[in-house]
Amino acid sequence: MKIKEQTRKLAAGCSKHRFEVADGS
């Protein structure tokens, strides 16, 4: 169960980072 939560957090973080990078460019 915790692994799922971690994966979700990781995915959300990656998406956010990708968004920020795209915005910065």
C-alpha distance matrix in Angstrom:
0.0 3.8 5.4 5.3 6.6 8.9 10.1 10.9 12.7 14.4 15.6 16.9 18.7 20.2 21.4 22.9 24.6 26.0 27.3 29.0 30.5 31.9 33.2 34.8 36.6
3.8 0.0 3.8 5.4 5.1 6.2 8.6 9.8 10.5 12.2 14.1 15.3 16.4 18.2 19.9 21.0 22.3 24.2 25.6 26.9 28.4 30.1 31.4 32.7 34.6
5.4 3.8 0.0 3.8 5.4 5.0 6.1 8.5 9.8 10.3 12.1 14.1 15.1 16.2 18.2 19.7 20.7 22.2 24.1 25.5 26.6 28.2 29.9 31.1 32.7
5.3 5.4 3.8 0.0 3.8 5.4 5.1 6.1 8.6 9.8 10.4 12.2 14.1 15.2 16.4 18.2 19.8 20.9 22.4 24.3 25.6 26.8 28.4 30.0 31.5
6.6 5.1 5.4 3.8 0.0 3.8 5.4 5.1 6.2 8.6 9.9 10.5 12.2 14.2 15.3 16.4 18.2 19.9 21.0 22.5 24.3 25.7 26.8 28.4 30.3
8.9 6.2 5.0 5.4 3.8 0.0 3.8 5.4 5.1 6.0 8.5 9.8 10.4 12.2 14.1 15.2 16.2 18.1 19.8 20.9 22.3 24.1 25.5 26.6 28.5
10.1 8.6 6.1 5.1 5.4 3.8 0.0 3.8 5.4 5.0 6.0 8.5 9.7 10.4 12.1 14.1 15.1 16.2 18.1 19.8 20.8 22.3 24.0 25.4 26.8
10.9 9.8 8.5 6.1 5.1 5.4 3.8 0.0 3.8 5.4 5.1 6.1 8.5 9.9 10.5 12.2 14.1 15.2 16.4 18.3 19.9 21.0 22.4 24.2 25.8
12.7 10.5 9.8 8.6 6.2 5.1 5.4 3.8 0.0 3.8 5.5 5.1 6.1 8.6 9.9 10.5 12.1 14.1 15.2 16.4 18.2 19.8 20.9 22.3 24.3
14.4 12.2 10.3 9.8 8.6 6.0 5.0 5.4 3.8 0.0 3.8 5.4 5.0 6.1 8.6 9.8 10.4 12.1 14.1 15.2 16.3 18.2 19.8 20.8 22.5
15.6 14.1 12.1 10.4 9.9 8.5 6.0 5.1 5.5 3.8 0.0 3.8 5.4 5.1 6.2 8.6 9.8 10.5 12.2 14.2 15.3 16.4 18.2 19.8 21.1
16.9 15.3 14.1 12.2 10.5 9.8 8.5 6.1 5.1 5.4 3.8 0.0 3.8 5.5 5.1 6.1 8.6 9.8 10.5 12.3 14.2 15.3 16.4 18.2 20.1
18.7 16.4 15.1 14.1 12.2 10.4 9.7 8.5 6.1 5.0 5.4 3.8 0.0 3.8 5.4 5.1 6.1 8.5 9.8 10.5 12.2 14.1 15.2 16.3 18.4
20.2 18.2 16.2 15.2 14.2 12.2 10.4 9.9 8.6 6.1 5.1 5.5 3.8 0.0 3.8 5.4 5.1 6.0 8.5 9.8 10.5 12.1 14.0 15.1 16.5
21.4 19.9 18.2 16.4 15.3 14.1 12.1 10.5 9.9 8.6 6.2 5.1 5.4 3.8 0.0 3.8 5.5 5.1 6.1 8.6 9.9 10.5 12.1 14.1 15.4
22.9 21.0 19.7 18.2 16.4 15.2 14.1 12.2 10.5 9.8 8.6 6.1 5.1 5.4 3.8 0.0 3.8 5.4 5.0 6.2 8.6 9.9 10.4 12.2 14.3
24.6 22.3 20.7 19.8 18.2 16.2 15.1 14.1 12.1 10.4 9.8 8.6 6.1 5.1 5.5 3.8 0.0 3.8 5.4 5.1 6.2 8.6 9.7 10.4 12.3
26.0 24.2 22.2 20.9 19.9 18.1 16.2 15.2 14.1 12.1 10.5 9.8 8.5 6.0 5.1 5.4 3.8 0.0 3.8 5.5 5.1 6.1 8.5 9.8 10.7
27.3 25.6 24.1 22.4 21.0 19.8 18.1 16.4 15.2 14.1 12.2 10.5 9.8 8.5 6.1 5.0 5.4 3.8 0.0 3.8 5.5 5.1 6.1 8.5 10.0
29.0 26.9 25.5 24.3 22.5 20.9 19.8 18.3 16.4 15.2 14.2 12.3 10.5 9.8 8.6 6.2 5.1 5.5 3.8 0.0 3.8 5.4 5.0 6.0 8.6
30.5 28.4 26.6 25.6 24.3 22.3 20.8 19.9 18.2 16.3 15.3 14.2 12.2 10.5 9.9 8.6 6.2 5.1 5.5 3.8 0.0 3.8 5.4 5.0 6.2
31.9 30.1 28.2 26.8 25.7 24.1 22.3 21.0 19.8 18.2 16.4 15.3 14.1 12.1 10.5 9.9 8.6 6.1 5.1 5.4 3.8 0.0 3.8 5.5 5.3
33.2 31.4 29.9 28.4 26.8 25.5 24.0 22.4 20.9 19.8 18.2 16.4 15.2 14.0 12.1 10.4 9.7 8.5 6.1 5.0 5.4 3.8 0.0 3.8 5.5
34.8 32.7 31.1 30.0 28.4 26.6 25.4 24.2 22.3 20.8 19.8 18.2 16.3 15.1 14.1 12.2 10.4 9.8 8.5 6.0 5.0 5.5 3.8 0.0 3.8
36.6 34.6 32.7 31.5 30.3 28.5 26.8 25.8 24.3 22.5 21.1 20.1 18.4 16.5 15.4 14.3 12.3 10.7 10.0 8.6 6.2 5.3 5.5 3.8 0.0
